[in-house]
Amino acid sequence: MSVPYKNLKWGVFTSPQSGTKEFEMYIIENKSDLNKFFKVYGTSPLLKSVWEKYVGKDIILVYSNGCSWCTENIIDSTHPSSFNRVRLGQLTK
């Protein structure tokens, strides 16, 4: 799974479920990332209001389709639904 918009902040992850298989997800760490994401994918008022509650407290990870999301778990990387960041992706202009 890879992200189509490499101009948004993204990273490479693994999980206990995927083992060593790597996949890409968008990373939203602050309001700037959030605004850039919605500029590309369009603004969903409901989703934006939910995500705004997390920004600054948690790191939001978004799948390549732009619809499914979760928060990054940095406390327990062994939980089955944890997403472990391998590296940040290179941004393109």
C-alpha positions as CSV (number, residue, x, y, z in Angstrom):
1,M,0.0,0.0,0.0
2,S,1.5,3.3,-1.0
3,V,0.4,6.9,-0.8
4,P,-0.3,8.6,-4.1
5,Y,0.5,12.2,-3.0
6,K,4.1,12.4,-2.0
7,N,3.8,16.1,-1.4
8,L,2.0,15.4,1.8
9,K,3.9,14.2,4.9
10,W,4.1,10.5,4.8
11,G,6.0,7.6,6.3
12,V,6.8,3.9,6.0
13,F,5.3,1.7,8.6
14,T,5.1,-2.0,9.8
15,S,2.8,-3.6,12.3
16,P,2.7,-6.8,14.3
17,Q,0.0,-7.9,11.9
18,S,2.1,-7.2,8.7
19,G,5.4,-8.5,10.2
20,T,8.2,-7.1,8.1
21,K,6.0,-6.0,5.2
22,E,6.2,-2.2,4.9
23,F,3.4,0.1,3.9
24,E,2.9,3.8,3.6
25,M,0.6,6.1,5.5
26,Y,0.1,9.9,5.6
27,I,1.2,11.5,8.8
28,I,-0.7,14.5,10.4
29,E,1.2,15.9,13.3
30,N,0.0,19.5,13.4
31,K,-2.6,21.9,11.9
32,S,-0.4,22.7,9.0
33,D,-0.3,19.0,8.0
34,L,-4.1,18.8,8.5
35,N,-4.7,21.8,6.3
36,K,-2.4,20.5,3.5
37,F,-4.2,17.1,3.7
38,F,-7.6,18.6,3.3
39,K,-6.4,20.9,0.5
40,V,-5.5,17.7,-1.5
41,Y,-8.4,15.4,-0.4
42,G,-11.1,18.0,0.1
43,T,-12.5,19.1,3.4
44,S,-15.0,17.0,5.2
45,P,-16.4,19.1,8.0
46,L,-17.2,16.1,10.2
47,L,-13.8,14.5,9.7
48,K,-12.0,17.8,10.2
49,S,-13.8,18.5,13.5
50,V,-12.8,15.0,14.8
51,W,-9.2,15.3,13.7
52,E,-8.8,18.8,15.1
53,K,-9.4,17.2,18.6
54,Y,-6.4,14.9,18.0
55,V,-4.0,17.3,16.4
56,G,-1.3,18.3,18.9
57,K,-2.2,15.4,21.3
58,D,-1.7,12.4,19.0
59,I,-0.2,11.7,15.6
60,I,-2.9,10.9,13.0
61,L,-2.1,8.2,10.4
62,V,-4.2,8.1,7.2
63,Y,-4.3,5.3,4.7
64,S,-3.7,6.0,1.0
65,N,-7.4,6.3,0.2
66,G,-7.6,9.3,2.6
67,C,-10.6,7.8,4.4
68,S,-9.4,5.3,6.9
69,W,-7.3,6.6,9.8
70,C,-5.9,5.8,13.2
71,T,-3.5,7.3,15.7
72,E,0.1,6.3,16.0
73,N,0.8,4.2,19.0
74,I,4.3,5.0,20.3
75,I,3.8,3.4,23.8
76,D,3.3,-0.3,22.9
77,S,4.6,-1.3,19.6
78,T,3.7,-5.0,20.1
79,H,-0.1,-4.5,20.1
80,P,-1.7,-6.1,17.0
81,S,-3.1,-2.8,15.8
82,S,0.1,-0.8,16.4
83,F,1.8,1.0,13.5
84,N,5.5,1.2,13.9
85,R,7.2,4.0,12.0
86,V,10.2,2.8,10.0
87,R,11.1,6.1,8.4
88,L,9.7,9.3,7.1
89,G,9.1,9.5,3.4
90,Q,10.8,12.0,1.1
91,L,8.5,14.9,0.2
92,T,8.2,16.0,-3.4
93,K,7.2,19.4,-4.6
